[in-house]
Amino acid sequence: MSGQLRVSEVAQLVGVSPSTLRAWESSGLVRPSRKGRNRWFSQQDVEDLQQVASLRSKGFNVPAIRSLLRGGSEPQADNGQHASIFEQPLGEKLRSARKRRGLSLREAGDYASLSVSHLSAIERGEHNISMAALQRLAVGLGIQVSDLFPSSAHGHGRVVRGAARPLLGTGDPRVRVESLSIAPQLLEPHMYTVEPGGGSDGSYHHEGEEVVYVITGEVEFWLNEVERHVVRCGDCLTFPSTLQHRWRNVGSDQLQMLWVNTPITF
């Protein structure tokens, strides 16, 4: 590896899009050197960015990651209170929910169409779980996907600050889901940020209605494997949640979309 790398080269090594790297730079997570209009990344920058990607996939938010990279132990939340950066991993939460329900690995896996070995690896944090499988598994475990968000998502107040959104880490670095509300009653809004090729990786359905507004990029939706909709920047898709639905970022750029469910089922 050469001593200095371009954005596109680093993006490939880290496994994210160039636009994500630029967003991380804007957030102060990395400071590449500049020569003219070009950014140049060192080997240390690459290692730091790989750590950032790993921490994001585990549910750490930007302030927490910034603190960790600087050797801190507990960052301050925007409301002046301490925000714990150490959350129980997703796999451990799923295992706890399964045991509370009194289900074996096989019984829980049947709900999500997962093998015993795959679900066991997910609980140990060794495998990722797709959004579709996570939705199906949550139904089988008698929980909502939002129950798997960091505990700060269930606090009190009305404002969720942009730099402190509770993050659901599925372990898939291509898909990031952030909560936009605290203890919602009827409407459940989330911000999805999805790298090219990322998506639900399967179909799922539940009660309710959904609204998806695309902020940047484009996303392909299949409803009941019959209706195909390509939703682009500025477009809005509404559909009943009872339809089997799957989706994927089919564009070459990062996808960002506002997704609202009602009633609360996520």
Backbone torsions as a table, in degrees:
resi	resn	phi	psi	omega
1	MET	NA	133.9	-180.0
2	SER	-71.8	164.0	-176.2
3	GLY	-69.3	-28.5	-177.4
4	GLN	-128.6	130.4	-175.6
5	LEU	-123.2	149.5	176.7
6	ARG	-82.7	168.7	-179.2
7	VAL	-56.1	-47.3	-176.9
8	SER	-62.5	-37.2	179.7
9	GLU	-68.9	-41.9	-179.8
10	VAL	-67.9	-39.9	178.9
11	ALA	-57.8	-40.3	179.2
12	GLN	-66.8	-40.4	-179.5
13	LEU	-68.2	-35.8	-176.4
14	VAL	-85.3	-26.2	-180.0
15	GLY	88.6	28.2	177.0
16	VAL	-131.7	174.9	179.7
17	SER	-84.0	157.7	175.4
18	PRO	-57.1	-35.0	179.6
19	SER	-65.9	-33.1	176.2
20	THR	-66.6	-41.1	177.4
21	LEU	-60.4	-40.8	179.9
22	ARG	-66.2	-36.7	177.5
23	ALA	-65.6	-40.9	177.7
24	TRP	-65.5	-35.8	176.9
25	GLU	-64.9	-43.0	179.2
26	SER	-62.5	-30.1	179.7
27	SER	-83.1	-2.2	178.4
28	GLY	82.3	17.2	-179.3
29	LEU	-82.5	-17.5	177.8
30	VAL	-151.6	147.7	-179.6
31	ARG	-131.9	82.6	179.8
32	PRO	-69.0	157.9	175.8
33	SER	-77.7	159.6	-179.4
34	ARG	-127.3	139.1	172.3
35	LYS	-131.8	104.7	-174.0
36	GLY	69.7	-125.8	180.0
37	ARG	-95.9	0.0	-175.3
38	ASN	-97.8	143.2	172.4
39	ARG	-96.9	142.4	178.2
40	TRP	-130.6	129.2	-175.7
41	PHE	-107.9	139.1	178.0
42	SER	-90.4	172.6	175.8
43	GLN	-60.5	-38.5	178.3
44	GLN	-64.3	-38.3	176.6
45	ASP	-59.6	-43.5	-179.7
46	VAL	-61.7	-44.8	179.9
47	GLU	-63.9	-39.8	177.7
48	ASP	-63.9	-41.7	-178.9
49	LEU	-68.5	-34.8	175.0
50	GLN	-64.5	-36.6	176.3
51	GLN	-68.3	-39.2	177.1
52	VAL	-59.6	-46.8	-179.8
53	ALA	-60.6	-40.9	179.5
54	SER	-65.2	-43.6	-179.4
55	LEU	-67.4	-38.3	177.8
56	ARG	-62.3	-40.4	-178.7
57	SER	-67.9	-20.4	-179.8
58	LYS	-93.6	-0.8	174.9
59	GLY	103.3	6.3	179.0
60	PHE	-78.3	137.6	177.2
61	ASN	-87.4	175.6	-174.1
62	VAL	-61.1	-47.7	178.3
63	PRO	-58.4	-39.0	179.9
64	ALA	-65.2	-43.7	179.7
65	ILE	-64.0	-42.2	179.8
66	ARG	-59.5	-41.9	179.2
67	SER	-65.4	-43.5	-179.6
68	LEU	-63.4	-42.5	-179.3
69	LEU	-64.2	-27.2	-179.4
70	ARG	-94.8	6.8	176.8
71	GLY	87.6	12.0	179.8
72	GLY	-80.0	173.8	-179.1
73	SER	-123.4	-27.8	-179.2
74	GLU	-152.6	108.0	-177.8
75	PRO	-76.5	166.4	176.2
76	GLN	-93.9	135.8	173.8
77	ALA	-79.3	163.9	-177.9
78	ASP	-64.1	-23.5	-177.9
79	ASN	-86.4	6.1	176.8
80	GLY	90.1	-6.8	179.1
81	GLN	-94.6	160.5	176.7
82	HIS	-72.3	134.4	176.9
83	ALA	-113.1	113.5	-179.0
84	SER	-65.2	130.9	-179.8
85	ILE	-93.2	-5.7	-178.4
86	PHE	-103.9	104.9	179.4
87	GLU	-110.1	149.4	176.9
88	GLN	-59.3	129.8	-179.7
89	PRO	-57.7	153.7	-178.0
90	LEU	-56.3	-45.0	-178.0
91	GLY	-59.5	-39.8	179.5
92	GLU	-67.8	-36.6	177.6
93	LYS	-65.2	-40.6	178.8
94	LEU	-65.3	-41.2	178.6
95	ARG	-62.5	-43.7	179.7
96	SER	-61.9	-42.4	179.9
97	ALA	-66.1	-38.2	179.1
98	ARG	-64.3	-43.7	-178.9
99	LYS	-68.8	-35.7	177.1
100	ARG	-63.4	-34.1	179.9
101	ARG	-80.7	-10.7	179.1
102	GLY	72.9	31.3	-178.1
103	LEU	-102.1	143.7	172.4
104	SER	-79.1	168.6	176.4
105	LEU	-58.5	-40.1	-179.0
106	ARG	-65.9	-43.4	-178.7
107	GLU	-65.1	-43.9	179.0
108	ALA	-67.4	-39.8	179.8
109	GLY	-63.0	-32.5	179.0
110	ASP	-62.5	-35.9	178.5
111	TYR	-62.1	-38.6	-174.0
112	ALA	-101.5	5.6	-177.2
113	SER	58.6	42.4	179.1
114	LEU	-117.0	143.0	176.3
115	SER	-72.5	161.8	178.2
116	VAL	-59.0	-43.8	-177.7
117	SER	-66.6	-37.7	-179.8
118	HIS	-67.7	-47.0	179.9
119	LEU	-64.2	-38.5	177.8
120	SER	-61.6	-41.1	179.3
121	ALA	-67.0	-34.9	176.7
122	ILE	-64.1	-44.9	-179.7
123	GLU	-64.2	-30.0	178.3
124	ARG	-85.0	-2.7	179.9
125	GLY	79.5	18.4	-176.7
126	GLU	-97.0	-19.8	178.3
127	HIS	-127.4	152.6	173.4
128	ASN	-82.1	165.1	173.5
129	ILE	-126.8	135.7	-179.1
130	SER	-72.6	161.1	177.6
131	MET	-61.6	-39.6	-179.2
132	ALA	-64.0	-47.1	-179.8
133	ALA	-64.9	-36.5	179.2
134	LEU	-64.2	-42.3	177.9
135	GLN	-61.5	-46.9	-178.2
136	ARG	-65.7	-39.0	-179.3
137	LEU	-67.1	-39.9	179.2
138	ALA	-59.2	-41.3	177.7
139	VAL	-60.8	-45.2	-179.6
140	GLY	-65.0	-30.9	-178.8
141	LEU	-87.9	-4.1	178.8
142	GLY	73.4	30.0	178.7
143	ILE	-128.1	171.5	171.7
144	GLN	-102.2	151.6	178.5
145	VAL	-58.3	-34.4	-179.5
146	SER	-63.6	-21.0	175.6
147	ASP	-63.9	-17.0	-177.7
148	LEU	-93.1	-2.0	175.4
149	PHE	-71.4	160.1	174.6
150	PRO	-54.1	151.8	-175.3
151	SER	-59.9	-24.0	-179.7
152	SER	-63.7	-18.8	179.7
153	ALA	-70.5	-16.5	-175.6
154	HIS	-109.6	27.4	-178.6
155	GLY	-84.7	-154.8	-178.0
156	HIS	-119.1	153.5	179.9
157	GLY	126.2	179.9	-177.2
158	ARG	-121.5	-18.4	-174.3
159	VAL	-110.4	128.0	171.2
160	VAL	-104.9	114.0	-177.5
161	ARG	-71.0	144.9	-176.7
162	GLY	-58.3	-33.2	-177.7
163	ALA	-88.5	0.5	-176.1
164	ALA	-134.9	35.1	178.1
165	ARG	-71.4	131.4	174.9
166	PRO	-59.9	132.5	-173.9
167	LEU	-111.5	132.3	172.6
168	LEU	-93.9	113.5	-180.0
169	GLY	-97.3	108.3	178.5
170	THR	-84.5	-9.3	-175.0
171	GLY	92.8	-10.7	176.6
172	ASP	-92.3	110.0	-176.3
173	PRO	-66.9	-11.0	-179.4
174	ARG	-82.7	-18.3	-175.0
175	VAL	-124.6	121.8	177.0
176	ARG	-122.4	128.3	-179.7
177	VAL	-121.3	123.7	-179.0
178	GLU	-118.9	138.3	177.7
179	SER	-79.6	138.4	-179.2
180	LEU	-111.2	9.0	-179.3
181	SER	-145.9	159.1	177.7
182	ILE	-111.8	121.5	178.1
183	ALA	48.5	58.1	179.5
184	PRO	-65.0	153.5	-178.5
185	GLN	-105.5	-42.6	-176.1
186	LEU	-124.4	-41.6	-179.0
187	LEU	-106.0	139.1	-177.3
188	GLU	-125.5	98.0	-176.9
189	PRO	-96.4	141.1	176.0
190	HIS	-135.6	153.5	172.2
191	MET	-107.6	122.4	177.9
192	TYR	-103.7	132.2	171.8
193	THR	-124.1	118.9	-169.2
194	VAL	-130.6	128.9	177.4
195	GLU	-77.8	159.5	179.1
196	PRO	-52.1	133.0	179.9
197	GLY	89.1	-16.9	179.9
198	GLY	-76.5	154.6	179.7
199	GLY	179.5	-161.2	-176.5
200	SER	-76.2	-24.1	-179.2
201	ASP	57.4	47.1	179.7
202	GLY	138.5	170.3	-177.7
203	SER	-102.5	154.9	175.3
204	TYR	-154.7	166.0	178.1
205	HIS	-155.5	162.9	-179.2
206	HIS	-168.6	-176.6	179.0
207	GLU	-78.1	153.4	172.0
208	GLY	117.9	-163.0	-179.9
209	GLU	-140.5	151.0	-175.5
210	GLU	-132.9	145.7	175.4
211	VAL	-127.9	127.4	-179.8
212	VAL	-123.0	120.7	177.4
213	TYR	-114.3	123.4	-177.2
214	VAL	-89.1	122.4	-179.5
215	ILE	-89.2	-47.4	175.7
216	THR	-141.4	151.0	176.5
217	GLY	85.0	-161.6	178.9
218	GLU	-148.5	148.8	-176.0
219	VAL	-135.6	141.0	177.0
220	GLU	-101.7	126.8	176.4
221	PHE	-113.4	139.0	169.1
222	TRP	-118.2	127.7	178.9
223	LEU	-113.8	120.1	-177.3
224	ASN	54.1	24.4	179.3
225	GLU	58.6	19.4	179.7
226	VAL	-119.5	-49.4	179.8
227	GLU	-89.5	129.2	175.2
228	ARG	-116.9	128.7	179.5
229	HIS	-131.2	127.3	171.6
230	VAL	-102.0	114.3	-173.7
231	VAL	-106.5	121.7	-174.8
232	ARG	-111.8	175.6	-178.6
233	CYS	-48.2	124.3	-180.0
234	GLY	91.5	-11.4	179.3
235	ASP	-86.1	157.4	179.0
236	CYS	-135.0	131.7	179.4
237	LEU	-115.7	132.2	176.2
238	THR	-125.2	135.6	179.9
239	PHE	-158.0	154.1	175.7
240	PRO	-71.1	135.6	-176.5
241	SER	-67.1	-15.8	-179.6
242	THR	-70.7	-15.8	175.2
243	LEU	-75.7	135.8	171.7
244	GLN	-59.2	126.2	-178.5
245	HIS	-135.5	142.5	173.8
246	ARG	-139.7	157.4	-174.9
247	TRP	-152.0	159.5	-178.8
248	ARG	-158.2	143.7	173.1
249	ASN	-74.8	106.4	-177.5
250	VAL	-97.7	1.9	179.9
251	GLY	-88.9	178.0	178.9
252	SER	-96.2	-3.8	-179.0
253	ASP	-117.1	169.6	177.9
254	GLN	-63.5	139.2	177.7
255	LEU	-102.2	134.0	173.4
256	GLN	-131.1	129.0	-178.4
257	MET	-143.9	144.1	173.8
258	LEU	-91.1	124.5	-175.2
259	TRP	-125.2	122.9	-178.7
260	VAL	-121.1	129.3	176.6
261	ASN	-109.6	146.3	168.2
262	THR	-150.7	136.2	-9.1
263	PRO	-68.1	-177.5	-176.4
264	ILE	-68.1	112.0	179.7
265	THR	-131.7	-15.4	-175.2
266	PHE	-71.6	NA	NA
